């Protein structure tokens, strides 16, 4: 396989689509991928989330300072006072290891990354069979209030309108099939010379 350094794989989808599970599956099966850890200002969810592994947890002040320093490839205020972004140094860290960088980001972030990387990126949109299935998955997490659930569903409807702007769409209705399709698409992209 040619050196994947300099390439980027972008996974985007509405929250609850299963994109994170697909990304984790790829990381287990494709050794020359490095996961891009996003920076965010939200609180850790429970004890299982770790700074520097799941996210770089920053204060709003720290995040805004990095914006001023032009340290991000892309960033956005997803909800009021809730910032997420991709640090340039994080991408370089992964490329320095001779790996392709893989992103797990929301749709707006995914489109910003696709624009930034151009033809060095493969942008994948993960979709669910229906909004009902999405609501069920979010509910099953047990982390959503009624208000946050309805906000996520509303946002998901909007995000689904951007599917055509991605290079590939993967329907995540059956995990085994979705995982196999994802692995095939990503492996093919990484083995093609730029």
C-alpha positions as CSV (number, residue, x, y, z in Angstrom):
1,X,0.0,0.0,0.0
2,X,1.3,3.5,-0.9
3,X,2.0,5.9,2.0
4,X,-1.4,7.2,3.1
5,X,0.2,10.2,4.8
6,X,-1.4,13.4,3.4
7,X,-4.8,11.7,2.9
8,X,-7.9,12.3,4.9
9,X,-11.0,10.2,5.5
10,X,-14.0,12.2,6.7
11,X,-17.0,10.6,8.4
12,X,-20.1,12.8,8.9
13,X,-23.6,12.2,9.8
14,X,-26.4,13.3,12.1
15,X,-25.8,12.4,15.7
16,X,-27.0,8.8,16.4
17,X,-26.3,7.5,12.9
18,X,-23.6,5.1,14.1
19,X,-20.7,6.8,12.4
20,X,-18.5,6.6,15.5
21,X,-19.0,2.8,15.6
22,X,-18.0,2.5,11.9
23,X,-15.0,4.7,12.5
24,X,-13.9,2.5,15.5
25,X,-14.4,-0.6,13.3
26,X,-12.1,0.9,10.6
27,X,-9.4,1.8,13.1
28,X,-9.4,-1.8,14.3
29,X,-9.0,-3.2,10.8
30,X,-6.9,-0.6,8.9
31,X,-3.5,-0.1,10.7
32,X,-2.4,3.0,8.7
33,X,-5.3,5.2,9.9
34,X,-4.9,7.7,12.7
35,X,-8.0,9.1,14.5
36,X,-8.2,12.9,14.6
37,X,-9.2,13.9,18.1
38,X,-11.4,17.0,18.1
39,X,-11.2,19.9,20.5
40,X,-14.5,20.8,22.3
41,X,-15.8,23.0,25.1
42,X,-18.5,20.6,26.4
43,X,-18.2,18.7,29.6
44,X,-17.0,15.0,29.6
45,X,-19.9,12.5,29.4
46,X,-19.4,10.3,32.5
47,X,-16.1,8.8,33.5
48,X,-15.4,6.9,30.3
49,X,-14.4,10.0,28.3
50,X,-10.7,10.9,28.5
51,X,-8.9,14.2,27.6
52,X,-6.5,13.5,24.7
53,X,-8.2,10.2,23.8
54,X,-11.9,11.1,23.1
55,X,-11.6,14.9,22.8
56,X,-9.3,17.7,23.8
57,X,-11.6,19.3,26.4
58,X,-10.9,23.0,26.5
59,X,-12.5,25.9,28.3
60,X,-14.4,28.5,26.1
61,X,-11.5,30.9,26.8
62,X,-8.8,28.4,25.7
63,X,-10.9,27.5,22.6
64,X,-11.3,31.2,21.6
65,X,-7.6,31.8,22.1
66,X,-6.8,29.0,19.6
67,X,-9.3,30.5,17.1
68,X,-7.4,33.8,17.4
69,X,-4.1,31.9,16.8
70,X,-5.5,30.3,13.6
71,X,-4.9,26.9,15.2
72,X,-8.0,25.2,13.7
73,X,-8.6,23.7,10.2
74,X,-12.3,24.2,11.0
75,X,-14.4,25.0,14.0
76,X,-18.0,25.9,14.9
77,X,-20.3,26.7,17.7
78,X,-22.6,23.7,17.4
79,X,-24.9,24.9,20.2
80,X,-24.7,28.1,22.2
81,X,-21.4,28.1,24.1
82,X,-20.6,24.6,22.8
83,X,-17.6,24.7,20.4
84,X,-16.0,21.9,18.4
85,X,-13.0,22.1,16.1
86,X,-10.1,20.3,14.4
87,X,-6.6,21.4,15.3
88,X,-4.0,21.7,12.6
89,X,-1.3,20.2,14.9
90,X,-3.5,17.1,15.4
91,X,-3.6,16.4,11.6
92,X,0.2,16.9,11.4
93,X,0.7,14.6,14.4
94,X,-1.0,11.8,12.5
95,X,0.6,12.5,9.1
96,X,4.0,12.5,10.8
97,X,3.3,8.9,11.8
98,X,2.9,8.0,8.1
99,X,-0.9,7.5,8.5
100,X,-4.0,8.9,6.9
101,X,-6.1,10.9,9.2
102,X,-9.7,9.9,9.9
103,X,-12.3,12.3,11.2
104,X,-15.6,11.7,13.0
105,X,-17.4,15.1,12.7
106,X,-20.8,16.6,12.2
107,X,-22.0,17.5,8.7
108,X,-21.0,21.1,8.8
109,X,-17.5,20.2,10.0
110,X,-17.3,17.4,7.4
111,X,-18.0,19.8,4.5
112,X,-15.5,22.3,5.9
113,X,-12.8,19.6,6.0
114,X,-13.7,18.4,2.5
115,X,-13.2,21.9,1.2
116,X,-9.9,22.2,3.1
117,X,-8.4,18.9,1.9
118,X,-9.8,18.8,-1.6
119,X,-9.0,15.7,-3.6
120,X,-6.8,14.4,-0.8
121,X,-10.0,13.6,1.2
122,X,-12.7,11.0,0.9
123,X,-15.9,12.4,2.5
124,X,-18.4,9.8,3.7
125,X,-21.9,10.5,4.8
126,X,-23.5,7.9,7.1
127,X,-27.2,7.8,6.9
128,X,-29.9,6.0,8.9
129,X,-33.1,4.3,7.4
130,X,-35.4,7.0,8.9
131,X,-35.7,9.8,11.5
132,X,-37.7,7.4,13.6
133,X,-34.7,5.0,13.8
134,X,-32.5,7.9,14.6
135,X,-34.7,9.0,17.5
136,X,-34.8,5.5,18.8
137,X,-31.0,5.2,18.8
138,X,-30.6,8.6,20.5
139,X,-33.2,7.6,23.1
140,X,-31.4,4.3,23.7
141,X,-28.2,6.2,24.7
142,X,-30.0,7.4,27.8
143,X,-28.1,10.7,27.6
144,X,-30.8,12.9,26.0
145,X,-33.5,15.0,27.6
146,X,-36.7,15.5,25.7
147,X,-35.5,18.9,24.7
148,X,-32.1,17.9,23.5
149,X,-33.6,14.9,21.7
150,X,-36.0,17.1,19.7
151,X,-33.1,19.6,19.0
152,X,-31.0,16.8,17.6
153,X,-33.8,15.4,15.5
154,X,-34.5,18.9,14.1
155,X,-30.7,19.3,13.3
156,X,-30.6,15.8,11.8
157,X,-33.4,16.7,9.3
158,X,-31.4,19.7,8.2
159,X,-28.1,17.8,8.0
160,X,-29.6,15.1,5.8
161,X,-30.1,17.7,3.1
162,X,-26.3,17.9,2.6
163,X,-25.9,14.2,1.8
164,X,-25.3,14.9,-2.0
165,X,-22.3,17.1,-1.2
166,X,-20.3,14.0,0.1
167,X,-18.3,11.6,-2.1
168,X,-20.0,8.5,-0.7
169,X,-23.2,7.7,1.2
170,X,-23.4,4.6,3.4
171,X,-26.7,3.4,4.8
172,X,-26.1,2.1,8.3
173,X,-29.1,-0.2,8.7
174,X,-27.2,-3.5,9.1
175,X,-23.9,-3.1,10.8
176,X,-22.1,-6.1,9.2
177,X,-23.0,-4.9,5.7
178,X,-22.3,-1.2,6.5
179,X,-18.9,-2.1,8.1
180,X,-17.9,-4.2,5.1
181,X,-18.9,-1.5,2.6
182,X,-17.0,1.1,4.6
183,X,-13.9,-1.0,4.7
184,X,-13.9,-1.6,1.0
185,X,-14.5,2.1,0.1
186,X,-11.8,3.3,2.5
187,X,-9.2,0.7,1.5
188,X,-9.7,1.5,-2.2
189,X,-9.2,5.2,-1.5
190,X,-6.0,4.6,0.5
191,X,-4.5,2.4,-2.2
192,X,-5.1,4.8,-5.1
193,X,-2.2,7.1,-5.8
194,X,-3.2,10.8,-5.5
